[in-house]
């Protein structure tokens, strides 16, 4: 993370604890950050961040997951954070092969437990549709592209063309309309992380999040799938009540949807402790072998 000495203390502490790995990606590296030790009882736990993000989307969850006995791996997805652009393409589908190659290089044929937030949840679905053997289970968090929203529910403001002194107000606006329900959380850590992340987004023309591509990919995902969303996720608003039926209709082994009260889109940041309880419960349940039947129906 550029300017690490100026990063929030939470980020500096986690960076000091992390091990950094790199796998090939386009003309450079796909950068991975890892915490904790390998466990003989648990596979690697891979967390994928959201759009315009980096590993810091998980800054309030990493230490608790390590304390729960997990080894945590978080890549800066291609085109974001410290990672190079993918070799071809400029959207979620372009990230699949660099991630696949990186995961195979880092821990071989062992499947991981895969958790994807927002854009990262969409990437995770595409990844497992092409390479279902990569994961023991999938948890999607605040993922778009489920085909239940008739039109975009928010409008972000552009900021790159503005003088530097006018940009912070636009970042506050964007955090408020998309990421966080509680406006009191915008200042401080959230704003600092957001600004550092969006400055390093080199894939600004992404469009797949506004399609139903995740819903079309999930029938090919054979492992257990859980979903976690903030009850007030700005991606869905009043259509959020349709999500559970949408997942049940397309996921062969859908294990359940958890809504976190008093949380918006960035649910794991806004409500880290209720989110952690839901995630650990999902991971425990998802470790049970898949009993997948036809798409949309788990075998009983």
LINCORMO-V880129 format. One record per backbone hydrogen bond with DSSP energy under -1.0 kcal/mol. CO is the residue of the C=O (numbers start at 1). NH is the residue of the N-H. E is the energy in kcal/mol with one decimal. If there is no record, write none. Layout:
# LINCORMO-V880129
co=CO nh=NH e=E
co=CO nh=NH e=E
This chain:
# LINCORMO-V880129
co=3 nh=6 e=-2.1
co=4 nh=7 e=-1.4
co=8 nh=12 e=-2.4
co=9 nh=13 e=-2.5
co=10 nh=14 e=-1.8
co=11 nh=15 e=-2.7
co=12 nh=16 e=-1.9
co=13 nh=17 e=-1.0
co=14 nh=18 e=-1.1
co=19 nh=34 e=-2.2
co=21 nh=32 e=-2.8
co=23 nh=30 e=-3.7
co=25 nh=28 e=-2.7
co=28 nh=25 e=-2.2
co=29 nh=84 e=-2.9
co=30 nh=23 e=-2.2
co=31 nh=76 e=-2.7
co=32 nh=21 e=-2.7
co=33 nh=74 e=-3.1
co=34 nh=19 e=-2.4
co=35 nh=72 e=-2.3
co=44 nh=113 e=-2.7
co=45 nh=73 e=-3.0
co=46 nh=115 e=-2.9
co=48 nh=117 e=-2.6
co=50 nh=53 e=-1.1
co=54 nh=57 e=-2.0
co=55 nh=58 e=-2.0
co=56 nh=59 e=-1.7
co=58 nh=61 e=-2.1
co=58 nh=62 e=-1.4
co=61 nh=65 e=-2.0
co=62 nh=66 e=-2.3
co=63 nh=67 e=-2.4
co=64 nh=68 e=-1.3
co=65 nh=70 e=-2.1
co=66 nh=69 e=-1.9
co=71 nh=45 e=-2.6
co=72 nh=35 e=-2.3
co=73 nh=47 e=-2.5
co=74 nh=33 e=-2.2
co=77 nh=80 e=-2.3
co=79 nh=202 e=-2.7
co=80 nh=83 e=-2.1
co=84 nh=79 e=-1.3
co=91 nh=94 e=-1.7
co=92 nh=95 e=-1.6
co=95 nh=99 e=-1.9
co=96 nh=100 e=-2.6
co=97 nh=101 e=-2.8
co=98 nh=102 e=-2.0
co=99 nh=103 e=-2.8
co=100 nh=104 e=-2.3
co=101 nh=105 e=-2.0
co=102 nh=106 e=-2.0
co=103 nh=107 e=-2.2
co=104 nh=108 e=-1.5
co=107 nh=110 e=-1.2
co=112 nh=136 e=-3.4
co=113 nh=46 e=-2.8
co=114 nh=139 e=-2.4
co=115 nh=48 e=-2.8
co=116 nh=141 e=-3.1
co=117 nh=120 e=-2.6
co=118 nh=121 e=-1.1
co=118 nh=122 e=-1.6
co=119 nh=123 e=-2.4
co=120 nh=124 e=-2.3
co=121 nh=125 e=-1.9
co=122 nh=126 e=-2.2
co=123 nh=127 e=-2.8
co=124 nh=128 e=-2.5
co=125 nh=129 e=-1.7
co=126 nh=130 e=-1.6
co=127 nh=131 e=-2.2
co=131 nh=134 e=-2.0
co=134 nh=112 e=-2.7
co=137 nh=114 e=-2.4
co=138 nh=226 e=-2.3
co=139 nh=116 e=-2.4
co=140 nh=228 e=-2.5
co=141 nh=118 e=-3.3
co=145 nh=215 e=-2.0
co=159 nh=162 e=-1.8
co=163 nh=166 e=-1.8
co=167 nh=171 e=-2.2
co=168 nh=172 e=-2.4
co=169 nh=173 e=-2.1
co=170 nh=174 e=-2.6
co=171 nh=175 e=-2.4
co=172 nh=176 e=-2.1
co=173 nh=177 e=-2.4
co=174 nh=178 e=-1.7
co=175 nh=180 e=-2.6
co=179 nh=266 e=-3.0
co=182 nh=185 e=-1.7
co=183 nh=186 e=-1.4
co=186 nh=191 e=-1.2
co=188 nh=192 e=-2.4
co=189 nh=193 e=-2.8
co=190 nh=194 e=-2.5
co=191 nh=195 e=-2.6
co=192 nh=196 e=-2.0
co=193 nh=197 e=-2.2
co=194 nh=198 e=-2.9
co=195 nh=199 e=-1.8
co=197 nh=200 e=-1.4
co=198 nh=201 e=-1.2
co=207 nh=210 e=-2.0
co=208 nh=211 e=-1.9
co=209 nh=145 e=-1.0
co=212 nh=216 e=-1.9
co=213 nh=217 e=-1.2
co=214 nh=218 e=-2.3
co=217 nh=220 e=-1.9
co=218 nh=221 e=-2.1
co=224 nh=138 e=-2.5
co=225 nh=255 e=-3.1
co=226 nh=140 e=-2.5
co=227 nh=258 e=-2.6
co=228 nh=142 e=-2.1
co=229 nh=260 e=-2.5
co=230 nh=233 e=-1.6
co=233 nh=236 e=-1.4
co=233 nh=237 e=-2.6
co=236 nh=239 e=-2.4
co=237 nh=240 e=-1.7
co=239 nh=242 e=-1.9
co=240 nh=243 e=-1.5
co=242 nh=246 e=-1.7
co=243 nh=247 e=-2.6
co=244 nh=248 e=-2.6
co=245 nh=249 e=-1.7
co=247 nh=250 e=-1.1
co=247 nh=251 e=-2.3
co=253 nh=225 e=-2.2
co=256 nh=227 e=-2.2
co=258 nh=229 e=-2.4
co=260 nh=231 e=-2.7
co=263 nh=232 e=-2.7
co=265 nh=267 e=-2.3
co=266 nh=269 e=-1.1
co=266 nh=270 e=-2.5
co=267 nh=271 e=-2.5
co=271 nh=275 e=-2.3
co=272 nh=276 e=-2.3
co=273 nh=277 e=-2.2
co=274 nh=278 e=-2.0
co=275 nh=279 e=-2.9
co=276 nh=280 e=-2.8
co=277 nh=281 e=-1.9
co=278 nh=282 e=-2.2
co=279 nh=283 e=-2.9
co=280 nh=284 e=-2.1
co=281 nh=285 e=-2.3
co=282 nh=286 e=-3.1
co=285 nh=288 e=-1.7
co=291 nh=299 e=-2.5
co=294 nh=297 e=-2.5
co=297 nh=293 e=-1.4
